[in-house]
Amino acid sequence: MLLPDAAALYAEGPPTYGRAGLATQETLMSALASLEGAAGVRLFPSGLAAMTGAMLAVAKAGDDVLVTDAIYKPTRRFCDRVLTRFGVTVRYYRPSLEAEALAERLAPATRLLVMESPGSLSFEVQDAAAIAKMAKSRGVITLLDNTWAAGHLFKPLAHGVDLSVQALTKYVGGHSDLFMGSAAASDPALVGALDRAVLDYGWAVAPEDAYQMLRGLRTLDVRLARHGASALAVAAWLRARPEVAEVLFPALAGAPGHGLWKRDFTGAAGLFSIVLRPCRPAAVAAFLDSLRLFGLGFSWGGFESLAIDCGPQFEVRAFGAPFETPVIRLNIGLEDPGDLIADLEAGFEALATA
Ligand SMILES: *Cc1c(COP(=O)(O)O)cnc(C)c1O
């Protein structure tokens, strides 16, 4: 960027270099701050960079970090490969552990407690308020990956969580064509820590991408309402299928985590998993391969419906696979839910004949 005169080159205050973001990024940060009810938000080039950036902003050598075993798999890889290399101890806890049980797992060196709610692939809901309160009383910082709720259906900061991170890549972008992440905090000291991390590591996001995210925010509410309503219709149909043992969708009445979801969330997102009754891997593959409307893909939060087999991702979990039979995750897009159900019905026919 260009400065107006020589005095401005080294003046305190306004930005003098574009890396930390100019008007478009500033506008997105302030829009996200009002979405999350935060004192400040910082942007990162991907959701993963926002998670790792928030951790690097607060962790130092000698610290202990407690992480939910239902954490997004690439975040775990960072914890295991990078944090440990810098002398940080990483320990995992069962996502079902409540605040009192987690309190017993804290060590004197514990600096950070990482939640993800609902958890990746297995969708456990955590009592974020109780956990944050317990952690605060012990001087431990809490961080929650809030991607499922898009910063909209659940407000971690209002529940006492210190850092709320989301992959804007998913619902805020909404079209599976952009990468970005955000980290939000209420405590000015933590906003300062995020700010220094962005500055020191050199993370930057393009103004064009920030503009696209701003545009995504304008339709986030109506898209989520459609994703959520369609997902509930598809999930209710799936629950009645003989091939399905359990539907892992906290927004569905009677599903695991529904009580906490009802207490804390203002709506349903469109991502959930189904646990199949025992069947061979070839039958799972036949089911996935026969789908026509559902694409096979890992990203989610976009307009198109997607499916993945979760099995291989459970292999890295510290406490083993949470289910003994195959688990399939579905991203319910913006298509007609009746068409999606017909696609899944054809999938079950393929599963039965495989
Ligand atoms: C996708 C995802 C991320 C990472 O986002 P990217 O922008 O793809 O790096 C982080 N957390 C969760 C829960 C995700 O689903």
The ligand as a MOL file (V3000), in Angstrom:
LIG
                    3D

  0  0  0     0  0            999 V3000
M  V30 BEGIN CTAB
M  V30 COUNTS 15 15 0 0 0
M  V30 BEGIN ATOM
M  V30 1 C -12.8320 -28.4570 7.5640 0
M  V30 2 C -12.6240 -28.2820 9.0090 0
M  V30 3 C -11.5320 -27.5650 9.4940 0
M  V30 4 C -10.4590 -27.0360 8.5950 0
M  V30 5 O -10.8730 -26.1290 7.6510 0
M  V30 6 P -10.0200 -25.8830 6.3110 0
M  V30 7 O -10.4290 -24.5620 5.8650 0
M  V30 8 O -10.3870 -27.0000 5.3930 0
M  V30 9 O -8.5730 -25.9430 6.7010 0
M  V30 10 C -11.4170 -27.4050 10.8560 0
M  V30 11 N -12.3100 -27.9350 11.6990 0
M  V30 12 C -13.3690 -28.6390 11.2750 0
M  V30 13 C -14.3250 -29.1820 12.2610 0
M  V30 14 C -13.5470 -28.8480 9.9170 0
M  V30 15 O -14.5810 -29.5870 9.4970 0
M  V30 END ATOM
M  V30 BEGIN BOND
M  V30 1 1 1 2
M  V30 2 1 2 3
M  V30 3 2 2 14
M  V30 4 1 3 4
M  V30 5 2 3 10
M  V30 6 1 4 5
M  V30 7 1 5 6
M  V30 8 2 6 7
M  V30 9 1 6 8
M  V30 10 1 6 9
M  V30 11 1 10 11
M  V30 12 2 11 12
M  V30 13 1 12 13
M  V30 14 1 12 14
M  V30 15 1 14 15
M  V30 END BOND
M  V30 END CTAB
M  END
